[in-house]
Amino acid sequence: MTEVANRTASARPLPHIVTELPGPKAREHIAIDREYVTPSLPRAYQIVPVRGDGVMVEDIDGNRFLDFAAGIAVNSTGHSHPDVVAAIAEQAATLLHCASSDYYLPVYAEVARQLDRIAPISGPTRAFLCNSGAEAVEAAMKLARYVTGRQNLVAFLGAFHGRTYGAMTLTGSKARYHAHYSPLVPGVYHVPYGNAGIDELEQRVFRRLMPAEEFAAIFVEPIQGEGGYVVPEPDFLPRLRRLCDQHGILLVDDEIQSGMGRTGQWWAIQHWGVEPDVVLTAKGIASGLPLGAMVARSELMSWPAGAHGSTFGGNPVSCAAALATMRLIENEFMANAAERGNQLLAGLRPLVRRHDRIVRDVRGIGLMIGIEFYSAASANAVQEECFQRGLLVLTAGEDVVRMSPALNLTEDEAVVGLRIFEQAVAAIDARG
Ligand SMILES: Cc1ncc(COP(=O)(O)O)c(C=O)c1O
């Protein structure tokens, strides 16, 4: 196969597919995995990755892929960026773990200080660091109940907030995420995403089901991720802010997928000029090491010692990776995300016309791009066809393929990705 010279020493073309997919070693490994690994993991396609560099992922058979999935929007600085690797190595050789719940780790406080500097909240903030997105969501649920003394929470249909009990309860994207797990956390109300949801809160929920003054928080993704990269109406987030202000409800901004510069701003909510009370981050913050954060206005962080904590949360190595990641994003990659996003959107939009039998919509901001198909079958087929052609993408929602590449994607890499994606769509369209 073709294409762009990769950044690696060997500078072999990318993508570069040398075996059938999955290859012989991949098939062998998948057989082992199927014997020993929980079958609950959804797995998008049969790739067995063993190495990554920039936007390149190499599988166990030596096939090299162009990665537009970035480990579900996690490898924000690409695979193994040298600055991040160096920060990790240095921190690992210095102090691997020391229980930030019990001791005052400088690197933990520095991450919190940096988060305060970039948070979409104008006053002072404080941060709680944890290991994942779901843990950040749980922390916000606990803080919201603690500080307001209210029990109930609002979340949106189509939302994805994670897999732990609280986060799973807030999730409203697929019924199978809730199946067989009842009872879920009580006091969670779901309404449609967008202005229809605000209407439903005002006209139905607050009037007929539960008074607004009984709600602690509204959890919202400013752009829905797992739900299908859905960009809301322009006035939705400002209206939501006003609704929260009116009733003393906290606005919790889940930026676990949309934040950390992915949309060309530190936080997607900044595109609407809205300030939340609490912002949640994870995924891209540490380029692949486990780290999550709940950042809240300082006056909300009124809970006392012992009210919340974590053994591993904010471990020094993840924190060091986060500091390096934030530096890279701020200095260069965030601006690049905006440019590459415009390039990809401009290249993808014509597909709606050219392949109008299968492509319904192209949307997104920055490097959070969704291509919606008329059916789940088409979306799945395009995802698989891209894989076979050396491009990694991931489906989202019912019938959307998402692109969420590293923020340092180059112009040439974007051109190659666009070409492969269009070829894949054309192939599926031709199958009829
Ligand atoms: C918006 C959002 N919130 C929360 C989560 C959960 O994060 P994690 O899988 O790290 O627990 C995700 C994961 O996809 C997400 O996209």
PDBQT file of the ligand as one rigid body, heavy atoms in Angstrom, charges set to zero:
ROOT
HETATM    1  C1  LIG A 501     -18.137  11.383  27.933  1.00  0.00    +0.000 C 
HETATM    2  C2  LIG A 501     -17.596  10.207  28.690  1.00  0.00    +0.000 A 
HETATM    3  N1  LIG A 501     -17.729  10.162  30.020  1.00  0.00    +0.000 NA
HETATM    4  C3  LIG A 501     -17.244   9.132  30.736  1.00  0.00    +0.000 A 
HETATM    5  C4  LIG A 501     -16.610   8.073  30.137  1.00  0.00    +0.000 A 
HETATM    6  C5  LIG A 501     -16.073   6.932  30.952  1.00  0.00    +0.000 C 
HETATM    7  O1  LIG A 501     -14.687   6.964  30.952  1.00  0.00    +0.000 OA
HETATM    8  P1  LIG A 501     -13.842   5.662  31.373  1.00  0.00    +0.000 P 
HETATM    9  O2  LIG A 501     -14.061   4.634  30.325  1.00  0.00    +0.000 OA
HETATM   10  O3  LIG A 501     -12.436   6.151  31.464  1.00  0.00    +0.000 OA
HETATM   11  O4  LIG A 501     -14.365   5.226  32.698  1.00  0.00    +0.000 OA
HETATM   12  C6  LIG A 501     -16.464   8.076  28.743  1.00  0.00    +0.000 A 
HETATM   13  C7  LIG A 501     -15.820   6.938  28.047  1.00  0.00    +0.000 C 
HETATM   14  O5  LIG A 501     -15.967   6.716  26.884  1.00  0.00    +0.000 OA
HETATM   15  C8  LIG A 501     -16.964   9.171  27.999  1.00  0.00    +0.000 A 
HETATM   16  O6  LIG A 501     -16.846   9.218  26.666  1.00  0.00    +0.000 OA
ENDROOT
TORSDOF 0
